[in-house]
């Protein structure tokens, strides 16, 4: 009936159709690439109407581009956010999610288990701008609550964390942030909007390195910030002033990658679980970190706030030499950084994701030289397990 609310499409459907209007683009089933820096108006009146928002239109691609807008609409649809802003990289997106809401003298409380690039940004950039970065002693709600001050404006978290795959209690952190009058900003890259949607769990802003699961093809550096329209207006203003925008071709690649997002995530989830179970059963592996395992310290929490556990996992060998042997002996796993691609990757985090973090700080974070991180791609699960098995056989 016409009076009934419109049925919400599932995530696979949104991944294919959101942001695309074939009728407005000569019937094209993919978004056109508007490879133009400048757009012209019919007259001064139209230009002013576009500038003031009275008419939909485009003036300059640093401000707004049709292809980028389409990709932003698709990201927002996947995350079920009111709005999204695309950035030139995941790190640019992190800056875009934090900088507009902080000034000198403000406090930012961050959990200790976060991506190495973010550690560098917080320590070297925000601190130099006069923001006081406070590191909670742990990842629990109680740890964060103890770190909050009257000057706290942002609580920053990453879940699941990289590379230890800890899961953070988002509703609990949201309550802490709200009580303090702060915003909860969450890096949701490793959960992805299929497995976890932080906005539904109380976060104010969600950041993604779109180079990972959202794009998924290992050919694009891009980031995204998702939030309410009220908050993304400030984020977009910061982006336009700082110049960290996305070009039209990159946005088109992002849309192409997102079309298969849900399909890929199902394989990542299935293979990630199977590989984690295999590694946990192997006598040469000391410990496996994967939220889908009952042995994981946050398994019950992960079951409550995640619908799948992704393709990233870490495991510890009994020595640094054994860890290096596994990394160097695999055949299907490429040795390199990044996660969430169709191809499987392997590394020791001290050489990749946390290379910019000192050895002492890595140890304090629980990242030992025995640790191996793998990003499980979409290859045949049995082939990946066989490859890991032969690599483990090489360990003396």
C-alpha positions as CSV (number, residue, x, y, z in Angstrom):
1,X,0.0,0.0,0.0
2,X,1.2,3.5,-0.7
3,X,0.9,4.6,2.9
4,X,3.3,1.9,4.1
5,X,7.0,2.8,4.7
6,X,9.3,1.9,1.8
7,X,11.1,-1.4,2.3
8,X,14.9,-1.0,3.0
9,X,17.1,-2.8,0.5
10,X,19.7,-5.3,1.7
11,X,23.4,-4.5,1.8
12,X,24.1,-6.4,-1.4
13,X,21.5,-4.4,-3.3
14,X,22.7,-1.1,-1.9
15,X,26.3,-2.0,-2.9
16,X,25.2,-2.3,-6.5
17,X,22.6,0.4,-6.8
18,X,23.2,3.2,-4.3
19,X,24.5,6.4,-5.8
20,X,23.6,5.4,-9.4
21,X,20.9,7.0,-11.4
22,X,21.0,5.4,-14.9
23,X,18.1,7.6,-16.2
24,X,20.1,10.8,-15.4
25,X,23.2,9.4,-17.2
26,X,21.9,8.2,-20.6
27,X,21.0,4.8,-19.1
28,X,24.6,4.0,-18.1
29,X,24.7,1.0,-15.7
30,X,28.0,2.4,-14.2
31,X,28.6,5.9,-13.0
32,X,30.2,8.2,-15.6
33,X,33.6,9.6,-14.8
34,X,33.3,13.4,-14.8
35,X,37.0,14.0,-15.5
36,X,36.6,17.8,-15.3
37,X,38.1,20.3,-12.9
38,X,35.6,23.0,-13.8
39,X,31.9,23.1,-14.5
40,X,30.3,26.1,-16.2
41,X,27.0,27.8,-15.4
42,X,24.4,29.1,-17.9
43,X,24.6,32.6,-16.4
44,X,25.5,34.4,-13.2
45,X,22.1,33.8,-11.6
46,X,22.6,30.0,-12.0
47,X,26.1,30.1,-10.6
48,X,25.0,32.0,-7.5
49,X,22.1,29.6,-7.0
50,X,24.6,26.7,-7.1
51,X,27.0,28.5,-4.8
52,X,24.3,29.1,-2.2
53,X,22.8,25.7,-2.4
54,X,19.5,26.8,-3.9
55,X,20.1,24.7,-6.9
56,X,21.9,21.4,-7.3
57,X,25.0,21.7,-9.5
58,X,28.7,21.7,-9.7
59,X,31.3,24.5,-10.0
60,X,34.8,23.1,-9.2
61,X,35.9,19.5,-8.5
62,X,37.8,20.4,-5.3
63,X,34.4,21.5,-3.9
64,X,32.1,18.9,-5.5
65,X,32.2,16.4,-8.4
66,X,29.4,14.2,-9.7
67,X,31.3,11.0,-9.7
68,X,32.7,11.6,-6.2
69,X,29.2,12.4,-5.0
70,X,27.9,9.2,-6.4
71,X,30.6,7.2,-4.6
72,X,30.0,9.1,-1.4
73,X,26.3,8.2,-1.6
74,X,27.1,4.5,-2.0
75,X,29.5,4.6,1.0
76,X,26.8,6.3,3.1
77,X,24.2,3.7,2.0
78,X,26.5,0.8,3.0
79,X,27.2,2.4,6.4
80,X,23.5,3.5,6.8
81,X,24.8,7.0,7.5
82,X,23.1,10.2,6.5
83,X,26.2,11.4,4.7
84,X,29.8,10.4,3.7
85,X,32.9,12.4,2.6
86,X,35.6,10.7,0.6
87,X,39.2,11.6,1.2
88,X,42.5,11.0,-0.7
89,X,43.6,8.3,1.8
90,X,42.5,6.6,5.0
91,X,44.9,8.8,7.0
92,X,43.5,11.9,5.4
93,X,40.0,10.7,6.5
94,X,41.3,10.2,10.0
95,X,42.5,13.8,10.0
96,X,39.2,14.9,8.5
97,X,37.3,13.2,11.3
98,X,39.3,14.7,14.1
99,X,40.8,18.1,13.1
100,X,37.5,20.0,12.6
101,X,36.3,19.2,16.1
102,X,39.6,20.0,18.0
103,X,41.5,23.1,18.9
104,X,44.6,23.9,21.0
105,X,43.9,23.0,24.6
106,X,41.4,20.3,23.9
107,X,41.9,16.7,25.0
108,X,41.5,13.6,22.9
109,X,41.3,10.3,24.6
110,X,42.5,7.3,22.5
111,X,42.7,3.6,23.1
112,X,46.3,2.3,23.0
113,X,45.7,-0.5,20.4
114,X,45.4,1.4,17.1
115,X,47.0,1.5,13.7
116,X,50.6,2.7,13.5
117,X,49.9,5.5,11.1
118,X,47.3,6.9,13.5
119,X,49.7,6.7,16.3
120,X,52.1,8.8,14.3
121,X,49.4,11.3,13.5
122,X,48.3,11.7,17.1
123,X,51.8,12.0,18.4
124,X,53.4,14.2,15.8
125,X,50.6,16.2,14.2
126,X,47.8,16.7,16.7
127,X,50.2,17.1,19.7
128,X,52.1,19.8,17.7
129,X,48.9,21.7,17.1
130,X,48.3,21.9,20.9
131,X,45.8,19.1,21.3
132,X,46.5,17.0,24.4
133,X,46.4,13.3,23.4
134,X,45.6,11.1,26.4
135,X,46.3,7.3,26.0
136,X,44.0,5.1,28.1
137,X,45.8,2.3,29.8
138,X,43.6,-0.3,28.2
139,X,40.6,-0.9,25.9
140,X,37.9,-1.4,28.5
141,X,35.1,1.1,29.1
142,X,36.5,1.6,32.6
143,X,40.0,2.4,31.3
144,X,38.6,5.0,28.9
145,X,36.3,6.5,31.5
146,X,39.3,7.0,33.8
147,X,41.2,8.8,31.1
148,X,38.4,11.3,30.2
149,X,38.8,14.9,31.4
150,X,36.5,18.0,31.4
151,X,38.4,19.1,28.3
152,X,37.8,15.9,26.4
153,X,36.2,16.6,23.0
154,X,36.9,13.3,21.2
155,X,37.1,9.6,22.3
156,X,38.9,7.7,19.5
157,X,38.7,3.9,19.1
158,X,39.5,1.3,16.5
159,X,37.6,-2.0,16.4
160,X,38.5,-4.7,15.7
161,X,42.0,-3.4,16.3
162,X,45.1,-3.8,14.1
163,X,46.9,-6.1,14.5
164,X,45.7,-7.8,17.7
165,X,42.1,-8.0,16.7
166,X,40.7,-6.8,20.0
167,X,37.0,-5.8,20.0
168,X,35.9,-2.7,21.8
169,X,32.6,-2.2,23.6
170,X,31.1,0.5,21.4
171,X,27.8,1.1,23.3
172,X,29.8,1.4,26.5
173,X,32.3,3.9,24.9
174,X,29.4,5.9,23.4
175,X,27.9,6.3,26.8
176,X,31.2,7.5,28.2
177,X,31.7,10.0,25.4
178,X,28.2,11.3,25.6
179,X,28.4,11.8,29.4
180,X,31.6,13.8,28.8
181,X,30.1,15.9,26.1
182,X,32.6,14.4,23.6
183,X,32.2,12.7,20.2
184,X,33.0,9.0,19.7
185,X,35.1,8.6,16.5
186,X,35.6,5.0,15.4
187,X,37.9,3.5,12.8
188,X,35.6,0.8,11.5
189,X,37.9,-0.4,8.6
190,X,38.4,-3.9,9.8
191,X,34.8,-4.5,10.7
192,X,33.4,-3.0,7.5
193,X,29.8,-2.0,7.3
194,X,28.7,-5.6,6.6
195,X,30.1,-7.0,9.8
196,X,29.7,-4.0,12.1
197,X,28.1,-0.6,11.9
198,X,29.4,1.6,14.7
199,X,26.8,4.4,14.1
200,X,24.1,2.0,15.1
201,X,26.1,1.2,18.3
202,X,26.4,4.8,19.3
203,X,29.4,6.2,17.5
204,X,29.2,9.8,16.1
205,X,31.7,9.4,13.3
206,X,33.0,6.3,11.5
207,X,36.2,6.4,9.5
208,X,37.2,3.8,6.8
209,X,40.4,3.2,4.9
210,X,38.4,2.5,1.7
211,X,41.6,1.0,0.2
212,X,40.7,-2.1,2.3
213,X,37.4,-4.0,2.3
214,X,35.3,-1.3,0.7
215,X,37.3,-1.2,-2.5
216,X,38.9,-4.6,-2.1
217,X,41.0,-4.8,-5.2
218,X,44.4,-3.5,-4.1
219,X,44.5,-0.7,-6.7
220,X,43.3,2.4,-4.8
221,X,44.2,4.6,-1.9
222,X,41.1,6.3,-0.5
223,X,39.4,7.1,2.8
224,X,35.9,7.8,4.0
225,X,34.2,9.6,6.9
226,X,30.6,8.7,7.6
227,X,28.3,10.6,10.0
228,X,25.2,12.8,10.3
229,X,24.9,15.7,7.8
230,X,25.4,18.1,10.6
231,X,28.9,16.7,11.3
232,X,29.9,16.0,7.7
233,X,29.3,19.7,6.9
234,X,32.3,20.5,9.2
235,X,34.2,17.6,7.7
236,X,33.6,18.7,4.2
237,X,34.6,22.3,5.0
238,X,37.9,21.0,6.4
239,X,38.4,18.9,3.3
240,X,37.8,21.8,0.9
241,X,40.2,24.0,2.8
242,X,42.9,21.4,3.2
243,X,42.6,20.1,-0.4
244,X,42.5,16.4,0.5
245,X,39.8,15.5,-2.0
246,X,39.4,12.5,-4.2
247,X,39.6,12.7,-8.0
248,X,36.8,11.4,-10.2
249,X,38.6,8.3,-11.5
250,X,39.5,7.1,-7.9
251,X,35.8,7.6,-6.9
252,X,34.8,5.5,-9.9
253,X,37.2,2.8,-8.9
254,X,35.7,2.9,-5.5
255,X,32.2,2.5,-6.8
256,X,33.3,-0.5,-8.9
257,X,34.9,-2.1,-5.9
258,X,31.9,-1.5,-3.7
259,X,29.6,-3.3,-6.1
260,X,31.0,-6.6,-5.0
261,X,31.6,-5.7,-1.4
262,X,29.0,-7.9,0.2
263,X,29.9,-10.8,-2.0
264,X,33.6,-10.5,-1.1
265,X,32.9,-10.1,2.6
266,X,31.1,-13.4,2.8
267,X,34.2,-15.2,1.4
268,X,36.5,-13.2,3.7
269,X,34.4,-14.1,6.7
270,X,34.2,-17.8,5.8
271,X,37.9,-18.2,4.9
272,X,39.1,-16.1,7.9
273,X,37.2,-18.4,10.3
274,X,38.5,-21.5,8.7
275,X,42.1,-20.4,8.6
276,X,41.9,-19.2,12.2
277,X,40.6,-22.6,13.3
278,X,43.4,-24.4,11.3
279,X,46.1,-22.3,12.9
280,X,44.8,-22.7,16.4
281,X,44.9,-26.4,16.0
282,X,48.5,-26.5,14.7
283,X,51.1,-27.5,17.3
284,X,53.7,-25.0,16.0
285,X,51.4,-22.0,16.6
286,X,51.5,-20.5,20.1
287,X,48.4,-18.3,19.9
288,X,45.8,-17.1,17.4
289,X,44.0,-13.7,17.6
290,X,40.7,-13.8,15.8
291,X,37.3,-12.6,17.2
292,X,35.5,-15.6,15.7
293,X,37.4,-18.1,18.0
294,X,35.9,-18.9,21.4
295,X,39.4,-18.6,22.8
296,X,39.5,-14.9,21.9
297,X,39.2,-12.6,25.0
298,X,36.5,-10.6,23.3
299,X,34.6,-13.4,21.6
300,X,31.3,-12.9,23.4
301,X,31.4,-9.1,22.8
302,X,32.2,-9.7,19.1
303,X,29.2,-12.0,18.8
304,X,27.0,-9.2,20.2
305,X,28.1,-6.4,18.0
306,X,29.4,-8.1,14.9
307,X,27.7,-10.3,12.3
308,X,30.9,-11.6,10.8
309,X,34.6,-11.5,11.8
310,X,36.4,-10.6,8.5
311,X,39.6,-11.9,6.9
312,X,42.2,-10.4,9.1
313,X,43.9,-12.4,11.9
314,X,47.2,-12.6,13.7
315,X,49.1,-15.4,15.3
316,X,52.2,-15.8,17.4
317,X,54.9,-18.3,16.8
318,X,57.3,-19.5,19.5
319,X,60.2,-17.3,18.2
320,X,60.9,-14.4,15.8
321,X,62.8,-16.8,13.6
322,X,59.9,-19.1,13.3
323,X,57.6,-16.2,12.5
324,X,59.9,-15.0,9.8
325,X,60.2,-18.5,8.3
326,X,56.4,-18.7,8.0
327,X,56.3,-15.3,6.3
328,X,59.1,-16.1,3.9
329,X,57.9,-19.6,3.0
330,X,54.3,-19.0,2.0
331,X,53.6,-19.1,-1.7
332,X,50.1,-17.7,-2.1
333,X,50.4,-15.0,0.6
334,X,52.2,-12.0,-0.7
335,X,54.6,-10.3,1.8
336,X,53.3,-6.8,2.2
337,X,51.1,-4.3,4.0
338,X,47.4,-3.6,3.8
339,X,44.3,-5.8,4.3
340,X,40.9,-6.5,2.8
341,X,42.0,-7.2,-0.8
342,X,41.0,-10.1,-3.0
343,X,44.6,-11.3,-2.6
344,X,46.0,-12.8,0.6
345,X,48.9,-11.0,2.3
346,X,51.2,-11.8,5.1
347,X,53.7,-9.9,7.2
348,X,55.2,-9.2,10.6
349,X,53.4,-6.0,11.8
350,X,56.8,-4.6,13.0
351,X,57.8,-4.5,9.4
352,X,54.5,-3.1,8.0
353,X,51.5,-1.6,9.8
354,X,53.6,-0.6,12.9
355,X,57.0,0.0,11.3
356,X,56.7,3.7,12.2
357,X,56.2,2.8,15.9
358,X,59.3,2.3,18.1
359,X,60.2,-1.3,19.2
360,X,59.6,-0.4,22.8
361,X,56.2,1.0,22.1
362,X,55.3,-2.0,20.0
363,X,56.2,-4.3,22.9
364,X,54.1,-2.1,25.2
365,X,51.2,-2.5,22.8
366,X,51.6,-6.3,22.9
367,X,53.0,-6.5,19.4
368,X,56.0,-8.9,19.6
369,X,58.5,-10.0,17.0
370,X,56.8,-13.4,17.1
371,X,53.6,-12.0,15.7
372,X,52.5,-12.7,12.1
373,X,49.5,-10.9,10.6
374,X,47.6,-12.4,7.6
375,X,44.9,-10.9,5.5
376,X,42.9,-13.7,4.1
377,X,41.7,-13.0,0.5
378,X,39.1,-14.6,-1.6
379,X,41.1,-17.5,-3.0
380,X,40.0,-21.1,-2.3
381,X,40.1,-21.7,1.4
382,X,41.7,-25.1,1.1
383,X,44.5,-23.7,-1.0
384,X,45.3,-21.0,1.6
385,X,45.3,-23.6,4.4
386,X,47.6,-25.9,2.4
387,X,50.0,-23.0,1.8
388,X,50.1,-22.2,5.5
389,X,50.6,-25.8,6.4
390,X,53.6,-26.2,4.1
391,X,55.1,-22.9,5.5
392,X,54.6,-24.2,9.1
393,X,56.3,-27.5,8.1
394,X,59.4,-25.5,7.2
395,X,59.7,-24.2,10.8
396,X,62.4,-26.2,12.7
